[in-house]
Amino acid sequence: MCWGYGCAEHARVRIPAADWAAVVALLSPPAPDPAAERLRLREAIARLDAAIGRLTPVGRDLAGSQPWGGMPGQQDCIDESLTTEALLRALERAGLLQWHRVAGRVRRAPRLVDVHWTAVVEERPTGRAYAVDPWFGDQGEPPVVQPLADWRRGRPPAELPPRRRSRALAARLLWSEDEDEPF
């Protein structure tokens, strides 16, 4: 997983056994259909992201790519998409995805300065692709999962994660430059 804008910083993270067991329980038994599995994937990625946030500086990551990006642990869409793809691949390797396969990452570039990346899963029965994009929320909030075609057009997701603006403001105003602060 990585952070620091453009994966400037990276680490191998071992998900604690209790967190992994919670994710396995969430995805087992398999969902009854692809839509139900996508809902479960949102929660699984949120739980894994929360675990990563307790182990690395990304616990401070706030929604979007913010102008205060120099704050340790901030992730841009490149960092988010690479980390999410790695988490999805771990779920796939563990046999926890029954209705989807990991299809890598994609980018959209509607304007030169508006490039955005996301991880993608593909529905096995239909081949339909879905963006899995945690960039819209703070660390540990469920990612947006929407049809890739809608994501490519920049269509706003039906459900955005709750914004914790009070937390974001507090983080910006109260952030200590003490790099030794525990995560």
C-alpha positions in Angstrom: 0.0 0.0 0.0 1.2 3.5 -0.5 0.7 7.2 0.3 2.3 10.6 -0.2 0.9 11.4 -3.6 2.0 9.3 -6.6 3.1 6.5 -4.2 6.0 8.5 -2.8 5.9 6.3 0.3 5.0 2.7 0.5 4.9 -0.2 2.9 4.0 -3.9 3.0 1.2 -4.3 5.6 0.1 -7.4 7.3 -3.6 -7.2 8.2 -4.1 -8.2 11.8 -5.8 -11.6 12.1 -8.9 -10.3 13.8 -9.5 -7.7 11.0 -8.9 -10.4 8.3 -11.3 -12.8 10.1 -14.0 -10.1 10.2 -13.6 -9.6 6.4 -13.7 -13.3 5.7 -16.9 -13.6 7.8 -18.4 -10.7 5.9 -17.7 -12.4 2.5 -18.6 -15.9 3.6 -20.8 -17.5 2.7 -20.9 -16.0 -0.8 -23.4 -13.3 -1.6 -26.5 -14.5 -3.4 -25.9 -12.2 -6.4 -23.3 -9.7 -7.9 -25.1 -6.6 -6.5 -25.0 -8.1 -2.9 -21.3 -8.9 -3.3 -20.5 -5.3 -4.4 -22.2 -4.1 -1.2 -20.2 -6.5 0.9 -17.0 -5.4 -1.0 -17.6 -1.8 0.1 -17.7 -2.9 3.7 -14.7 -5.2 3.3 -12.5 -2.5 1.7 -13.6 -0.1 4.4 -12.6 -2.5 7.2 -9.3 -3.3 5.5 -8.6 0.4 5.0 -9.4 1.1 8.7 -6.9 -1.6 9.7 -4.2 -0.1 7.4 -5.0 3.3 8.9 -4.1 2.0 12.4 -0.8 0.6 11.2 0.5 3.4 8.9 0.3 7.2 8.5 -2.7 6.8 6.1 -5.0 6.8 9.2 -4.8 10.6 8.7 -6.0 10.4 5.0 -8.8 12.8 4.3 -11.3 12.6 1.4 -10.1 13.7 -2.0 -6.7 15.2 -3.0 -6.4 18.1 -0.7 -4.2 21.2 -0.8 -2.8 20.2 2.5 -1.3 17.1 0.8 2.0 17.5 2.6 0.4 16.2 5.8 1.8 12.7 6.4 -0.4 9.9 5.3 -2.4 11.7 2.7 -3.3 9.7 -0.4 -4.2 10.9 -3.9 -6.1 8.8 -6.4 -3.0 7.0 -7.6 -2.2 5.9 -4.0 -5.8 5.0 -3.4 -6.2 3.0 -6.6 -3.0 1.0 -6.1 -3.8 0.2 -2.5 -7.4 -0.8 -3.3 -6.3 -3.0 -6.2 -3.9 -4.8 -3.8 -6.7 -5.3 -1.3 -9.0 -6.6 -4.0 -6.4 -9.0 -5.3 -5.8 -10.3 -1.7 -9.6 -11.0 -1.4 -9.5 -12.7 -4.9 -6.5 -14.9 -4.0 -8.2 -15.9 -0.8 -11.2 -17.1 -2.9 -13.6 -14.5 -1.3 -14.8 -13.1 -4.6 -17.5 -15.3 -6.2 -19.2 -12.9 -8.5 -16.3 -10.6 -9.5 -12.8 -10.7 -10.7 -10.2 -7.9 -10.2 -9.7 -6.1 -13.5 -6.8 -3.8 -12.5 -6.9 0.0 -12.6 -8.1 2.6 -15.0 -7.8 6.3 -15.4 -10.0 9.0 -16.8 -8.8 12.3 -18.1 -11.8 14.4 -19.2 -9.5 17.5 -19.0 -5.8 17.8 -18.9 -5.8 18.7 -15.2 -8.6 16.4 -14.1 -7.0 13.0 -14.3 -8.4 10.4 -11.9 -7.6 6.7 -11.2 -9.6 3.9 -9.7 -9.4 0.1 -9.1 -11.9 -2.0 -11.1 -13.8 -5.2 -10.6 -15.6 -7.0 -13.4 -18.8 -9.0 -12.8 -18.2 -12.6 -13.9 -21.6 -13.4 -15.4 -22.0 -10.2 -17.5 -18.5 -8.7 -17.9 -19.8 -5.4 -16.6 -17.0 -3.3 -15.0 -17.4 -1.4 -11.7 -15.1 1.3 -10.2 -14.1 0.7 -6.6 -13.0 4.2 -5.5 -12.2 5.1 -1.9 -10.8 8.5 -2.8 -14.2 10.2 -2.1 -14.1 9.4 1.6 -11.8 9.6 4.6 -9.6 6.6 5.4 -11.8 3.7 6.5 -15.0 4.9 4.9 -16.7 2.7 2.3 -15.5 3.2 -1.2 -17.8 4.4 -4.0 -18.7 1.4 -6.2 -20.4 2.4 -9.4 -20.6 1.3 -13.0 -17.3 2.0 -14.7 -19.0 3.8 -17.6 -20.6 6.2 -15.1 -17.3 6.7 -13.3 -15.5 7.4 -16.6 -18.1 10.1 -17.5 -17.5 11.7 -14.1 -21.1 11.1 -13.1 -21.5 11.7 -9.4 -21.9 8.5 -7.4 -25.4 7.8 -6.1 -24.1 7.5 -2.5 -21.1 9.5 -1.4 -19.4 8.6 1.9 -20.3 10.9 4.7 -18.0 13.9 4.9 -16.4 14.4 8.2 -15.5 18.0 7.6 -15.2 18.7 11.3 -12.5 16.0 11.5 -10.9 17.3 8.3 -10.8 20.8 9.6 -9.4 19.7 13.0 -6.7 17.7 11.3 -5.6 20.7 9.2 -5.7 23.1 12.1 -4.3 20.9 14.9 -1.9 18.7 13.0 1.4 18.6 14.8 4.7 18.7 12.9 6.0 16.1 15.3 6.7 13.2 13.0 7.1 10.9 15.9 3.4 11.1 16.8 1.9 7.6 16.9 -0.5 6.7 14.2 
